[in-house]
Amino acid sequence: MSINRDLANIISGGFTSADIPSLDASKITSGTIDNARITLDANEVPNIDASKIASGTISASRLGSGTADATTFLRGDGSFQVVASGLTKLASTDVTSGTSAIVFDNSVVTAYDNYLIILNGIKTASNSANGAIMFSTDNGSSFIGRTRFTASTMDLASGSIGLAHTGTFSLNSVTNPVMFDNHNTEPLCGQFYFQNCNPLNDNTYSVHCSYHATYTNQNGVEYQQRGAVMYDVTAGQQINYFKVVNATQNIDEGRVILYGFNT
């Protein structure tokens, strides 16, 4: 059948695909072409400038290879990679007036194997010899006391070395090591590392703390103190609460910063 035949002369039969002429797209002036009639391969998709994406969200799975979740980041080579071990700042608390203790609870003390606590410029309401960082595995309902503790002190003015320091004090029904002395007009600074905070095995000395603090003691002498503490924490119990405290005095000034890290 000739494609030039007048439609009025078609009284039987029908069209075949060969009877349909090639039409310029400009001839399509109304109606809608069904999506099923449009097929494109990758070579036919035009390059689109990113500025044209004005709304919506591109799925993370479309950005790169690998697993896209809360534990990974998108690397420059287009792959999602697990975040490497390193310090993560979890919280920071500033004190400008009297507070009995600085607390980090289970909203920030989460699933890290190790924690670093920095004390900056801590001053107390009046001179106090009994300061420590306590911890709990039940969000502060009960505390775990020291199993082993010793420290050494040095007089920063004279350079003389003090005797081994093993002082303790009782607070919250446990025996705590005296990790630092404190003065009400001179600041305390220190770094306290708590390790193996999620012990896998039951050992008598599971969680360890090593620390270094510098301060002016209650007698007005400038000291540095280095010490180590061991604690008995049952396997499967994870530290989820820290408490920076002076046994008998409020903390009046300073900043405490909490970091977590895995190894």
Summary of the structure (lengths in Angstrom):
residues: 263
radius of gyration: 35.0
end to end distance: 80.9
largest distance: 120.1
contacts: 681
relative contact order: 0.22
helix: 8%
strand: 41%
